[in-house]
Amino acid sequence: MKLRILLAGIAVAATTLAAVGLALDRAFPPDLSRYHERSTEVVDANGRLLRAFTTLDGKWRLKTTVDDVDPLYLALLKAYEDRRFDDHWGVDPVAAVRAAWQLAERGRIVSGASTISMQAARLLDPRPRSFTTKAIQSARALQLEWRYSKREVLAVYLTLAPMGGNLEGVRAASLAYFGKEPRQLSAAEAALLVAIPQSPERRRPDRASAPARAARDRVLARGLEHGVIDAPLFEMARSRPAPDRRLALPMQAPHLSAWLAGQSPGAVVPTTLRFELQQSLSQLAHDERRQFADGAEIAMVVLDNRTGGVVAWLGGDNFFGRAGQVDLVRARRSPGSALKPLIYAMAFDDRTLHPETVVEDVPVRFRDWLPRNFDRDHQGAVTVRRALQQSLNVPAVLALEKVGPQRFLSTLRTAGATPGLPPGDTGNSLGIALGSATLSPLEMAGLYAGLANGGSFAPPQVRRDRPRPLPVRLLGPTAAWYVSDVLAEAPLPEGFASLPVALRERRIAFKTGTSAGYRDAWAAGYSTNWTVVVWVGHADGTPRPGQLGRLSALPILFKAFGRLPGEDNRAIRPPVDAIKVSSHRDLPPRMRTLGPHAETSGGPRIAYPPADARIELTEREAIPLNAMGGHGRLRWLVDGRPLDGNQWVPAGAGVARLAVVDEAGRSTSVTVRIVERR
């Protein structure tokens, strides 16, 4: 009877104790805020650290789990700090009794009874040392083990363990002292990281290498004693020197990392970048920039055409220099001629142009604007293929006029770009063909990747934790193939014989661009798998006289391709509906010529306005008429009625037929549409 009463009393007491413990646990849950207030980390596609940022309190505190560290480190940690960690519930009663006995017997602390769980509790809630503090930490340790698994408790310790200075956690210390992740720790390195937290300031190796080494050796000795390491490994590890300096943490893609860190503070931000490519291309940009006497910057972005992901992002080489933190990959600049392939692609898709279409590269006035080529010269009748390869300006403007500036801008926006326009420009300017609309290198890369992908466009992806943008087909495969074929066969400028490797191994479709005033030099190109865009210039827009895209940016582009992984990049067979001709005369009539060119057997040719032009005018605004060739005085007719001179003031909106006749009676005509500007 008494035994039953005793057992019942024990059960009631146990139940009461459990209820009190549960109530206290709910009333005073462990505060994990320090554990969750971690450094923002930006990582590459494989989880490798690109760049980290200090916490608000100035600590390098990188999230560290059991899977992030070498198993040898964990074995040494348990052997030195808490041999029964895997078996106790947060407090080790054996160690506690031993420590109390030694204190009573010798009058001083000989060994501690603090478990890893208790240390985790202390790191979560630092307090002055006292017996009361120890009791609170013991209770918190029991609470942690009640709520979380052993692996989760270890993660708290591995993330918060003090490692000297503003370093906290095993990953931060491993990167700062050894320059590597803790998965690859040697025995000597693992032992040092076990030893430092016991006295982080007196044992930090960058300031006290000898004491750090002595403490490390004591950890190794304990590991030998408990069979964690054998004698040969012990001797080899003990012979290794301790580090005597602190290394900088990884600093890859600093501009992108800063941008993404601002979006997700305190998080691990997964990107599509590839560490090795980012590092290699950063070194390339650094080496190339050293050859610029004026200190110009280099921006570069590389896409994987198969995934749409950015694999390298170089916002500038000198991040800590003057204006160095301007991310030039996202900065909008004038593209010069770099948008011309997109203009021709749309005209090809409309079946109004073909690479073999003939266009006159002659002086043509578009209202009050007379575009000229960079060399101020004109080449006469050329094919569209040659006009694009040679980046001739008048043919590109004529092509844009045929496509329509507003429609062209709308297509760019649908593709994911956001072109900037000059003040007062409503999007009707033909100057877009020559660079009046600004784009960023990132947007340019997305556009060229769309050409590489047969006319399917999507904004480049850089975060792996966000849905991949769905591609939108804006061009037919045939139009994209025409452009790729033209650009891949473009002749190289003089002096490119020193860059044969990339060209032998890859078929690269490329185009350059130079903005007005030589402020921006561009090169954009793509192969089967990769798209590369290079921009060279000054962040503040200072001109670089004479520095064309083909001189400044194109060599860097080819060198970048030389550092990208290999690929099967043979010429792609033309689509079945591609028109194959040997001369423009074999094309359908409406595709044979563009703009002012017409086959008139030596007769006059209308230079402006071009055929099928859409002209916006205000009321009573005059249109200058321009014609070339013919014999003697030229006479103009509008809808069959003679015109006095070469200035035409349309009576209103509508379609009109313009004709010009020379003294020999030879004539040519075009049809134009007049639209009232509102």
C-alpha positions in Angstrom: 0.0 0.0 0.0 2.8 2.4 0.9 4.7 1.5 -2.3 1.6 2.3 -4.3 1.3 5.7 -2.5 5.0 6.4 -3.2 4.7 5.5 -6.8 1.6 7.6 -7.2 3.3 10.5 -5.5 6.3 10.1 -7.8 4.0 10.1 -10.8 2.2 13.2 -9.7 5.5 14.9 -9.0 6.8 14.0 -12.4 3.6 15.1 -14.1 3.7 18.3 -12.2 7.3 18.9 -13.0 6.7 18.2 -16.7 3.7 20.5 -16.7 5.7 23.3 -15.0 8.5 22.7 -17.5 6.2 22.9 -20.4 4.6 26.0 -19.1 8.0 27.6 -18.5 9.1 26.6 -22.0 6.0 28.2 -23.6 6.3 31.3 -21.4 10.0 31.7 -21.9 11.0 30.3 -25.3 14.6 30.4 -26.3 15.5 33.6 -28.1 17.1 32.6 -31.4 17.4 36.2 -32.7 21.2 36.2 -32.6 21.3 33.0 -34.6 18.9 34.4 -37.2 20.6 37.8 -37.5 23.2 36.4 -39.9 25.3 37.9 -42.6 23.7 38.2 -46.0 25.3 35.7 -48.4 25.2 35.8 -52.2 26.1 32.4 -53.6 26.7 31.0 -57.1 24.7 28.3 -58.9 26.5 25.6 -56.8 26.1 27.4 -53.5 29.6 28.7 -53.4 30.0 32.0 -51.7 30.4 35.0 -54.0 30.2 37.8 -51.4 29.0 38.1 -47.8 28.1 41.2 -45.8 28.5 42.0 -42.1 25.5 42.0 -39.8 24.0 45.2 -38.4 26.2 44.8 -35.3 29.3 44.5 -37.6 29.9 40.7 -37.3 30.9 38.2 -40.0 28.3 35.6 -39.0 27.7 33.0 -41.7 25.1 30.3 -41.4 26.9 27.0 -40.7 25.3 23.6 -40.4 26.7 20.2 -39.7 26.9 19.5 -43.4 29.1 22.6 -44.0 32.0 21.3 -41.9 34.5 18.5 -42.2 33.5 15.4 -40.1 37.0 15.5 -38.5 36.3 18.9 -37.1 33.1 17.6 -35.4 34.9 14.6 -34.0 37.7 16.8 -32.5 35.1 19.3 -31.2 33.2 16.6 -29.3 36.4 14.9 -28.1 37.6 18.2 -26.6 34.4 19.9 -25.5 31.7 17.3 -25.0 32.4 13.6 -25.4 28.9 12.6 -24.5 27.1 15.2 -26.6 25.3 12.5 -28.7 23.9 10.9 -25.5 22.9 13.6 -23.0 19.9 15.8 -23.0 21.7 19.1 -22.9 23.4 18.7 -19.5 26.1 16.1 -18.8 25.5 14.8 -15.2 28.8 12.9 -15.3 30.8 15.9 -16.2 28.9 18.1 -13.7 29.7 15.7 -10.8 33.3 15.4 -11.8 33.7 19.2 -12.0 32.0 19.7 -8.6 34.3 17.0 -7.0 37.4 18.5 -8.4 36.4 22.0 -7.3 35.7 20.7 -3.7 38.9 18.7 -3.6 41.3 21.2 -5.0 39.6 24.5 -4.4 39.7 25.6 -8.0 38.1 24.7 -11.3 40.1 21.8 -12.9 37.6 20.9 -15.7 34.4 22.4 -16.8 31.0 20.8 -17.2 29.7 23.0 -20.0 28.3 21.0 -22.8 28.1 22.1 -26.4 24.3 22.6 -25.8 25.1 24.9 -22.8 27.6 26.8 -24.9 25.0 27.3 -27.6 22.6 28.6 -25.0 25.3 31.0 -23.7 26.0 32.2 -27.3 22.3 32.9 -27.9 22.0 34.9 -24.6 25.4 36.2 -23.4 25.5 36.9 -19.7 28.2 37.7 -17.1 29.7 34.5 -15.7 28.1 33.3 -12.4 26.5 30.3 -10.8 23.1 31.8 -11.6 24.1 32.2 -15.2 25.3 28.6 -15.3 22.0 27.4 -13.9 20.1 29.5 -16.5 22.3 28.1 -19.3 21.7 24.6 -18.1 18.0 25.1 -18.2 18.2 26.7 -21.6 20.4 23.8 -22.8 17.7 21.3 -21.7 15.1 23.5 -23.5 17.1 23.6 -26.7 17.5 19.8 -26.7 13.8 19.4 -26.0 12.8 21.6 -28.9 15.5 20.9 -31.5 17.5 18.0 -32.9 21.2 17.5 -32.1 22.1 18.7 -35.6 20.1 21.9 -35.0 21.7 22.6 -31.7 25.1 22.1 -33.3 24.2 24.5 -36.0 23.6 27.2 -33.4 27.1 26.6 -31.9 28.8 26.4 -35.4 27.2 29.7 -36.5 27.8 31.7 -33.3 31.1 30.4 -31.8 33.4 33.5 -31.3 36.5 33.2 -33.5 38.4 36.5 -32.7 37.6 40.0 -33.7 34.3 40.3 -35.5 34.4 36.7 -36.8 31.7 34.4 -35.5 31.1 30.8 -36.5 33.2 28.2 -38.2 32.6 29.2 -41.8 33.6 32.8 -41.2 36.7 31.7 -39.4 37.7 29.1 -42.0 37.3 31.6 -44.8 39.2 34.4 -43.0 42.1 32.3 -41.6 42.4 29.6 -44.3 40.7 31.0 -47.4 38.4 28.0 -47.8 35.1 26.5 -46.7 35.2 24.3 -43.6 34.3 21.2 -45.6 38.0 21.0 -46.6 39.7 21.5 -43.3 42.9 19.7 -42.5 43.5 18.2 -39.0 45.6 21.1 -38.0 43.0 23.6 -39.2 40.1 21.8 -37.6 41.9 21.7 -34.3 42.7 25.4 -34.4 39.0 26.2 -34.9 38.1 24.0 -32.0 40.5 25.8 -29.8 39.8 29.5 -30.6 36.3 29.8 -29.0 37.6 29.0 -25.5 39.6 32.3 -25.5 38.9 34.0 -28.8 40.9 37.1 -28.3 44.0 35.5 -26.8 44.0 32.7 -29.4 43.1 34.6 -32.6 46.0 33.5 -34.9 46.3 36.8 -36.7 47.4 38.5 -33.5 48.7 35.7 -31.4 49.9 32.9 -33.6 52.1 31.2 -31.0 49.3 30.9 -28.3 46.9 29.8 -31.0 49.3 27.0 -32.1 49.8 25.8 -28.5 46.0 25.6 -28.0 45.6 23.8 -31.3 48.2 21.2 -30.2 46.3 20.5 -27.0 43.2 19.8 -29.1 45.2 17.5 -31.3 46.5 15.7 -28.2 43.0 15.2 -26.9 42.0 13.8 -30.3 44.9 11.4 -30.2 44.0 10.3 -26.7 40.4 9.5 -27.7 41.3 7.8 -31.0 39.9 10.6 -33.3 43.3 10.8 -35.0 46.3 8.4 -35.1 49.9 9.2 -34.3 51.1 9.9 -37.8 48.3 12.4 -38.4 48.9 13.9 -35.0 52.6 14.5 -35.7 51.9 15.9 -39.2 49.2 18.2 -37.9 51.3 19.4 -35.0 54.2 20.3 -37.4 52.1 22.7 -39.4 52.4 26.4 -38.7 49.4 28.4 -37.5 48.2 31.2 -39.8 49.5 34.6 -38.8 47.2 36.8 -40.8 43.5 37.2 -41.7 42.4 36.9 -45.3 39.6 38.9 -47.0 36.4 37.0 -47.5 35.3 36.3 -51.2 34.5 39.4 -53.1 33.2 38.1 -56.5 30.5 40.0 -58.4 30.5 42.9 -55.8 28.0 45.1 -57.7 25.5 42.3 -58.3 25.9 41.1 -54.7 25.3 44.5 -53.2 22.1 44.9 -55.3 20.8 41.5 -54.3 21.7 41.9 -50.7 19.6 45.0 -50.6 16.6 43.0 -51.8 17.0 40.2 -49.2 19.0 41.3 -46.1 20.1 38.5 -43.8 19.3 35.8 -46.3 21.3 33.4 -48.5 20.6 34.6 -52.0 21.1 31.9 -54.7 22.2 33.2 -58.1 22.8 31.6 -61.5 26.4 32.8 -61.6 29.3 30.3 -61.9 32.1 31.1 -59.5 34.9 29.9 -61.8 33.7 31.8 -64.8 33.0 34.9 -62.7 36.6 34.8 -61.3 38.2 34.1 -64.7 36.4 36.9 -66.6 37.0 39.3 -63.7 40.7 38.7 -64.0 40.4 39.2 -67.8 38.7 42.5 -67.3 41.3 43.5 -64.7 44.2 42.7 -67.1 42.6 44.4 -70.1 41.7 47.5 -68.1 45.4 48.0 -67.1 46.1 48.6 -70.7 43.8 51.6 -70.9 45.8 54.8 -70.4 42.7 56.8 -69.5 41.5 54.4 -66.8 38.3 53.5 -68.6 36.1 50.9 -67.0 34.9 47.5 -68.4 31.5 46.0 -67.9 30.7 42.5 -69.0 27.7 40.2 -68.7 27.6 36.6 -69.9 24.4 34.5 -70.4 23.9 30.8 -70.8 21.5 30.7 -73.8 20.2 27.3 -72.7 18.9 28.5 -69.4 18.7 32.2 -69.7 20.8 32.5 -66.6 23.6 35.1 -66.1 26.8 33.2 -65.5 29.1 36.2 -65.1 28.4 39.8 -64.0 31.1 42.4 -64.1 29.8 45.8 -63.1 33.2 47.4 -63.2 36.8 46.5 -62.2 37.6 49.0 -59.5 34.8 48.6 -57.0 36.4 50.8 -54.4 37.6 53.5 -56.8 36.0 56.8 -57.9 32.5 56.0 -59.0 33.5 52.3 -58.7 30.2 51.3 -57.1 28.2 52.3 -60.1 26.9 49.0 -61.5 27.7 49.4 -65.2 25.9 46.2 -66.1 22.6 47.9 -65.1 23.6 51.4 -66.2 21.8 52.6 -69.4 24.0 53.8 -72.1 23.8 54.7 -75.8 24.2 51.5 -77.7 25.4 53.2 -80.9 24.9 50.7 -83.7 24.4 47.6 -81.5 20.7 47.6 -82.0 20.9 47.4 -85.8 20.7 43.5 -85.9 17.3 43.7 -84.1 16.0 46.3 -86.6 17.0 44.1 -89.6 15.6 41.0 -87.9 12.1 42.6 -87.7 12.3 43.6 -91.3 13.4 40.1 -92.2 10.5 38.7 -90.2 8.1 41.0 -92.1 9.4 39.5 -95.4 10.1 43.1 -96.6 13.9 42.6 -96.5 16.3 39.8 -97.1 20.1 39.8 -96.5 20.5 40.1 -100.3 18.2 43.0 -100.7 20.0 46.0 -102.3 19.9 49.3 -100.5 21.6 52.6 -101.5 24.0 53.9 -98.9 23.8 57.5 -100.1 23.1 60.8 -98.4 19.4 60.8 -97.5 17.7 63.6 -95.6 15.1 62.6 -93.1 13.3 65.9 -92.6 16.0 68.0 -90.9 18.3 65.1 -90.2 21.1 63.8 -92.6 22.6 60.7 -91.0 26.2 59.8 -92.0 28.4 56.9 -91.5 31.2 57.0 -88.9 33.8 57.6 -91.6 31.6 60.4 -93.1 31.6 58.5 -96.4 28.9 56.4 -98.3 29.3 53.2 -100.3 26.5 53.4 -102.8 24.5 50.3 -103.7 25.1 47.5 -101.2 23.3 44.4 -100.0 21.7 44.5 -96.6 24.2 41.8 -95.6 27.1 44.1 -96.2 25.2 47.1 -94.7 24.8 45.2 -91.4 28.3 43.8 -91.4 29.8 47.2 -92.2 27.4 49.0 -89.8 26.3 51.5 -92.4 23.9 54.1 -91.0 21.6 55.2 -93.8 20.4 51.6 -94.6 19.7 51.0 -90.9 17.6 54.2 -90.7 15.7 53.2 -93.8 15.1 49.7 -92.3 13.8 51.3 -89.1 11.6 53.6 -91.1 10.1 50.5 -92.7 9.7 48.7 -89.4 8.4 51.7 -87.5 10.2 53.2 -84.5 7.2 52.8 -82.1 6.8 49.2 -83.1 10.5 48.6 -82.7 10.5 50.1 -79.2 7.4 48.1 -78.3 9.1 44.9 -79.3 12.1 45.7 -77.2 9.9 46.3 -74.2 8.0 43.0 -74.8 11.4 41.3 -74.9 12.2 42.6 -71.4 14.2 45.8 -72.1 13.2 49.3 -71.0 14.8 51.6 -73.4 15.3 55.2 -72.2 14.5 58.0 -74.6 15.9 61.6 -74.8 13.7 64.4 -73.3 10.8 65.2 -75.5 11.2 62.1 -77.7 7.9 60.3 -78.0 9.4 57.2 -79.6 9.0 58.3 -83.2 12.7 59.2 -83.8 14.6 57.3 -86.4 17.7 58.1 -84.4 17.0 54.9 -82.4 18.8 53.1 -85.2 22.0 54.9 -84.3 21.8 54.9 -80.5 19.4 57.6 -79.3 17.6 55.1 -77.1 19.6 53.9 -74.1 19.9 50.3 -72.9 22.0 48.6 -70.2 24.5 45.8 -71.0 22.2 43.4 -69.1 19.2 44.3 -71.4 21.4 44.1 -74.5 22.5 40.6 -73.5 18.9 39.5 -73.2 18.1 40.8 -76.7 21.1 39.1 -78.3 20.3 35.9 -76.4 16.9 36.1 -78.0 18.5 36.1 -81.4 20.7 33.1 -80.4 17.5 31.3 -79.3 15.8 31.7 -82.7 13.6 34.7 -81.8 12.4 33.7 -78.4 13.1 36.4 -75.9 13.1 36.5 -72.1 14.7 38.9 -69.5 18.0 37.4 -68.2 17.6 35.4 -64.9 20.0 36.0 -62.1 18.2 34.7 -59.0 17.6 30.9 -58.7 14.9 31.4 -56.1 12.7 33.3 -58.5 10.6 31.7 -61.3 12.4 31.6 -64.6 10.9 34.2 -67.0 8.9 32.6 -69.7 10.2 33.3 -73.2 8.1 35.1 -75.7 8.5 34.5 -79.4 8.9 37.9 -81.1 10.7 36.8 -84.3 10.4 33.8 -86.5 13.4 31.3 -86.6 14.1 32.3 -90.2 14.6 36.0 -89.4 16.8 35.1 -86.4 18.8 32.7 -88.6 19.3 35.4 -91.3 20.8 37.8 -88.7 23.0 35.1 -87.2 24.3 34.1 -90.5 25.1 37.7 -91.5 26.9 38.5 -88.2 28.8 35.2 -88.0 30.2 35.8 -91.4 31.2 39.4 -90.7 34.9 40.1 -91.6 37.1 40.9 -88.7 38.8 44.3 -88.4 42.5 44.6 -89.1 44.8 43.4 -86.3 42.6 40.5 -85.2 45.0 37.8 -86.4 46.2 37.5 -82.8 42.9 36.1 -81.7 42.5 32.9 -83.7 41.6 30.4 -81.0 38.1 31.6 -80.1 37.3 32.0 -83.8 38.6 28.6 -84.8 36.6 26.8 -82.1 33.4 28.8 -82.2 31.1 30.4 -84.7 30.4 33.7 -83.1 27.8 36.2 -84.4 28.9 39.6 -83.3 28.2 43.3 -83.6 29.9 46.4 -82.3 28.6 49.9 -81.4 30.0 53.3 -80.6 27.9 56.1 -79.2 28.1 59.7 -80.4 31.0 61.5 -78.9 32.9 58.2 -78.3 31.4 57.8 -74.8 30.4 54.2 -75.1 32.2 51.3 -76.9 30.2 48.1 -77.2 30.6 44.6 -78.5 27.9 42.0 -78.3 28.1 38.4 -79.6 26.7 34.9 -79.2 27.5 31.4 -80.0 25.2 28.4 -79.6 25.5 28.3 -75.8 26.7 31.7 -74.7 25.9 35.4 -75.2 28.5 38.0 -74.2 28.1 41.7 -74.0 31.1 44.0 -73.3 30.9 47.7 -72.6 34.0 50.0 -72.3 33.9 53.7 -71.2 33.9 56.0 -68.2 31.2 55.8 -65.6 30.7 59.6 -65.8 30.3 59.5 -69.6 33.7 61.3 -70.3 34.4 60.9 -74.1 37.2 58.6 -75.3 38.1 60.1 -78.7 38.8 57.5 -81.4 37.9 54.5 -79.2 35.4 52.6 -81.3 33.6 49.5 -80.2 35.6 47.3 -82.6 38.9 48.6 -81.2 38.1 48.8 -77.4 35.4 46.2 -76.8 35.5 43.6 -79.5 39.0 42.1 -78.6 37.8 41.7 -75.0 34.6 39.9 -76.3 36.7 37.3 -78.2 39.0 36.8 -75.3 36.0 36.2 -73.1 34.6 33.6 -75.5 38.1 31.9 -75.3 37.5 31.4 -71.5 34.0 29.9 -71.8 33.5 26.2 -71.8 33.6 24.5 -75.2 30.6 23.6 -77.3 29.4 22.0 -80.5 29.0 25.2 -82.5 28.9 24.3 -86.1 26.9 26.4 -88.5 23.2 25.7 -88.1 21.3 24.6 -91.3 18.9 27.3 -92.6 15.2 26.8 -91.8 13.1 25.3 -94.6 11.4 28.5 -95.4 14.6 30.5 -95.7 15.0 32.1 -99.2 18.3 31.1 -100.8 19.3 33.3 -103.7 22.6 34.3 -105.4 21.4 37.8 -106.4 18.8 40.3 -105.3 17.2 39.9 -108.7 16.1 36.4 -107.7 14.1 37.8 -104.7 10.4 38.6 -104.8 9.9 42.1 -106.3 9.1 43.8 -103.0 12.2 42.5 -101.4 14.7 43.4 -104.1 15.5 47.0 -103.1 15.1 49.2 -100.1 14.5 53.0 -99.9 15.9 55.3 -102.5 17.3 52.6 -104.7 15.3 51.7 -107.8 16.3 50.0 -111.1 15.7 53.0 -113.5 18.5 52.4 -116.1 20.4 55.5 -115.1 17.2 57.5 -114.4 16.5 59.5 -111.3 16.2 57.9 -107.9 14.2 59.2 -105.0 16.4 59.5 -101.9 13.7 61.0 -99.7 11.1 60.1 -98.8 11.6 56.3 -99.1 9.0 54.0 -100.5 6.1 53.2 -98.2 7.2 55.8 -95.7 4.9 56.9 -92.9 5.5 60.6 -92.2 4.0 62.4 -89.2 3.5 66.1 -89.8 1.8 69.1 -88.2 -0.5 71.2 -90.3 1.1 73.0 -93.2 4.5 71.5 -92.5 6.8 71.2 -95.6 8.5 68.0 -96.6 11.9 68.3 -98.4 12.1 66.1 -101.4 15.4 64.7 -102.5 16.4 62.8 -105.6 19.6 61.6 -107.2 20.8 60.7 -110.6 18.9 61.4 -113.8 19.8 63.9 -116.5 19.3 67.6 -116.3 16.7 69.4 -114.3 14.4 67.2 -112.2 10.6 67.8 -111.9 8.4 66.5 -109.0 4.8 65.4 -109.3 2.3 64.7 -106.5 -0.5 62.4 -107.5 0.2 63.5 -111.1 0.2 67.2 -110.5 3.4 69.2 -111.0 5.1 70.6 -108.0 6.9 74.0 -108.0 10.3 73.2 -106.6 11.3 70.4 -104.2 9.2 71.4 -101.1 5.9 69.7 -100.7 3.2 70.8 -98.2 0.6 68.0 -98.0 -3.0 69.1 -98.0 -3.8 66.7 -95.1 -3.5 63.1 -94.0 -3.7 60.3 -96.5 -1.7 58.4 -99.1 0.1 60.2 -101.9 2.2 59.1 -104.8 5.4 61.1 -105.5 7.2 60.9 -108.8 10.3 62.5 -110.2 11.1 63.0 -113.9 14.4 64.0 -115.6 14.8 65.9 -118.9 15.2 62.6 -120.7 11.7 61.6 -119.6 12.9 58.9 -117.2 11.0 58.7 -113.9 10.6 56.8 -110.7 7.9 57.0 -108.0 7.1 56.1 -104.4 4.0 55.9 -102.3 3.9 57.5 -98.9 1.4 57.9 -96.1 0.9 61.2 -94.3 -0.3 61.1 -90.7 -1.2 64.2 -88.7 0.8 64.6 -85.5 -1.3 65.5 -82.5 
